[in-house]
């Protein structure tokens, strides 16, 4: 976790994930989400559209928009995610644990 809800007075939370799979299709009712690809590549699905997102690129995922992603290639993908406002980061990402996509849940 780079910045927790309590670090930003609820304005946002920021964390980094590394993985080789992906995130299931889902939406956020109360938060916008930003993804920045540090290294690797994802296939991003937003609504019915799909497109690759590569290292050095970022994308905004507005609240209430269905989205999901999957890693492409054979190497782990590292991403920085920002949620604004922060939401319930403490319940999703327990303190002191290394975060992987498996921990993130839907």
CORVENSUL-V307891 format. One line per field, one symbol per residue. phi: phi as a letter, one per 30 degrees, with the letter a starting at -180 (. if undefined). A space follows every 50 residues. Layout:
# CORVENSUL-V307891
phi = ???
This chain:
# CORVENSUL-V307891
phi = .dbceddbhidabbbcbbabcacddabcdbbdbbcbddajbccccbiccb adbcejcbbccdeicdaaabdciccdccbccbcbddicddddbedicdcb ddddid
